[in-house]
Amino acid sequence: VLVDHIGVKPSMATAQVQVLKLFIMLNAINADENNTSRIAHYHKAEAFAERHLLDIDLDWTICPGRLRDDEGNSLVSVSSENFLEGVAHLGNLAATLVACLDIPKTIRKRFSLLEGEIPLNEVLLIV
């Protein structure tokens, strides 16, 4: 949890110093400072890191997801809201994060990823 809470700050600071064009953050689906779940400490840490990213002078993309460890099929759904059900295949999520580097429309956007019906290369154009 310390990595999620405090450890990410040096990465963000380095990104600022190196003048990187975009910081992409994979975050927890329920990152919330008021979370009361049995793993609230984790969700609060993720929320703290996300808030810090939003508060600094750095372009960002934040993609929370509930992950499943497999490749996926490149068909996804995105939402500006947290998905309460379903999963995102790790392969699809990794491909999404890489694709965000080349799609300016994803800058300063927070969107949740879930398996769906839309090809990955199309869905990011409608974020």
BAVO-295464 format. One record per residue (C-alpha): residue number from 1; x, y, z. Coordinates in steps of 0.25 Angstrom, whole numbers, plus 5000, padded with zeros to 4 digits. Layout:
+------+------+------+------+
| resi |    x |    y |    z |
+------+------+------+------+
|  NUM |    X |    Y |    Z |
...
+------+------+------+------+
This chain:
+------+------+------+------+
| resi |    x |    y |    z |
+------+------+------+------+
|    1 | 5000 | 5000 | 5000 |
|    2 | 5012 | 5010 | 5003 |
|    3 | 5016 | 5009 | 4988 |
|    4 | 5002 | 5012 | 4984 |
|    5 | 5001 | 5023 | 4994 |
|    6 | 5015 | 5030 | 4995 |
|    7 | 5023 | 5022 | 4985 |
|    8 | 5016 | 5028 | 4973 |
|    9 | 5020 | 5042 | 4976 |
|   10 | 5035 | 5041 | 4972 |
|   11 | 5030 | 5035 | 4959 |
|   12 | 5021 | 5047 | 4956 |
|   13 | 5032 | 5057 | 4961 |
|   14 | 5042 | 5050 | 4951 |
|   15 | 5032 | 5051 | 4940 |
|   16 | 5031 | 5066 | 4942 |
|   17 | 5046 | 5068 | 4943 |
|   18 | 5048 | 5060 | 4930 |
|   19 | 5037 | 5068 | 4923 |
|   20 | 5029 | 5055 | 4919 |
|   21 | 5017 | 5058 | 4911 |
|   22 | 5007 | 5049 | 4918 |
|   23 | 5007 | 5041 | 4932 |
|   24 | 4998 | 5029 | 4930 |
|   25 | 4992 | 5023 | 4943 |
|   26 | 4986 | 5009 | 4945 |
|   27 | 4977 | 5011 | 4957 |
|   28 | 4968 | 5003 | 4966 |
|   29 | 4953 | 5003 | 4962 |
|   30 | 4948 | 5008 | 4975 |
|   31 | 4959 | 5018 | 4979 |
|   32 | 4952 | 5027 | 4989 |
|   33 | 4957 | 5034 | 5001 |
|   34 | 4943 | 5030 | 5008 |
|   35 | 4944 | 5016 | 5004 |
|   36 | 4939 | 5007 | 5016 |
|   37 | 4942 | 4993 | 5009 |
|   38 | 4950 | 4982 | 5016 |
|   39 | 4962 | 4987 | 5007 |
|   40 | 4959 | 5002 | 5010 |
|   41 | 4973 | 5005 | 5013 |
|   42 | 4977 | 5001 | 4999 |
|   43 | 4966 | 5009 | 4992 |
|   44 | 4969 | 5021 | 5000 |
|   45 | 4984 | 5020 | 4996 |
|   46 | 4980 | 5019 | 4982 |
|   47 | 4971 | 5031 | 4983 |
|   48 | 4982 | 5039 | 4990 |
|   49 | 4991 | 5036 | 4978 |
|   50 | 4981 | 5040 | 4968 |
|   51 | 4978 | 5053 | 4975 |
|   52 | 4993 | 5056 | 4975 |
|   53 | 4993 | 5054 | 4960 |
|   54 | 4981 | 5063 | 4958 |
|   55 | 4988 | 5074 | 4966 |
|   56 | 5001 | 5075 | 4959 |
|   57 | 5005 | 5081 | 4946 |
|   58 | 5006 | 5069 | 4938 |
|   59 | 4997 | 5063 | 4927 |
|   60 | 4990 | 5050 | 4931 |
|   61 | 4981 | 5039 | 4927 |
|   62 | 4975 | 5030 | 4938 |
|   63 | 4970 | 5016 | 4935 |
|   64 | 4964 | 5009 | 4947 |
|   65 | 4960 | 4994 | 4945 |
|   66 | 4957 | 4981 | 4951 |
|   67 | 4967 | 4972 | 4945 |
|   68 | 4967 | 4957 | 4941 |
|   69 | 4980 | 4951 | 4937 |
|   70 | 4979 | 4947 | 4922 |
|   71 | 4981 | 4953 | 4909 |
|   72 | 4967 | 4957 | 4905 |
|   73 | 4962 | 4959 | 4891 |
|   74 | 4963 | 4974 | 4888 |
|   75 | 4948 | 4977 | 4890 |
|   76 | 4945 | 4986 | 4901 |
|   77 | 4936 | 4996 | 4907 |
|   78 | 4939 | 5009 | 4914 |
|   79 | 4932 | 5018 | 4924 |
|   80 | 4934 | 5031 | 4931 |
|   81 | 4928 | 5024 | 4943 |
|   82 | 4934 | 5012 | 4951 |
|   83 | 4928 | 4999 | 4946 |
|   84 | 4922 | 4991 | 4957 |
|   85 | 4922 | 4978 | 4950 |
|   86 | 4931 | 4971 | 4940 |
|   87 | 4946 | 4970 | 4938 |
|   88 | 4957 | 4976 | 4929 |
|   89 | 4966 | 4965 | 4923 |
|   90 | 4981 | 4969 | 4926 |
|   91 | 4985 | 4968 | 4912 |
|   92 | 4974 | 4978 | 4907 |
|   93 | 4977 | 4988 | 4919 |
|   94 | 4992 | 4987 | 4915 |
|   95 | 4989 | 4990 | 4900 |
|   96 | 4979 | 5001 | 4905 |
|   97 | 4990 | 5008 | 4913 |
|   98 | 5000 | 5007 | 4902 |
|   99 | 4990 | 5013 | 4892 |
|  100 | 4987 | 5025 | 4901 |
|  101 | 5001 | 5030 | 4897 |
|  102 | 4997 | 5032 | 4883 |
|  103 | 4983 | 5037 | 4885 |
|  104 | 4982 | 5052 | 4890 |
|  105 | 4968 | 5051 | 4893 |
|  106 | 4971 | 5042 | 4905 |
|  107 | 4979 | 5053 | 4912 |
|  108 | 4973 | 5058 | 4925 |
|  109 | 4962 | 5047 | 4924 |
|  110 | 4959 | 5037 | 4934 |
|  111 | 4952 | 5025 | 4929 |
|  112 | 4949 | 5011 | 4934 |
|  113 | 4951 | 4999 | 4925 |
|  114 | 4943 | 4986 | 4923 |
|  115 | 4942 | 4975 | 4913 |
|  116 | 4932 | 4979 | 4903 |
|  117 | 4928 | 4979 | 4888 |
|  118 | 4936 | 4991 | 4882 |
|  119 | 4950 | 4989 | 4876 |
|  120 | 4961 | 4995 | 4885 |
|  121 | 4966 | 5005 | 4874 |
|  122 | 4952 | 5010 | 4873 |
|  123 | 4947 | 5012 | 4887 |
|  124 | 4958 | 5021 | 4891 |
|  125 | 4954 | 5031 | 4880 |
|  126 | 4941 | 5033 | 4888 |
|  127 | 4946 | 5034 | 4902 |
+------+------+------+------+
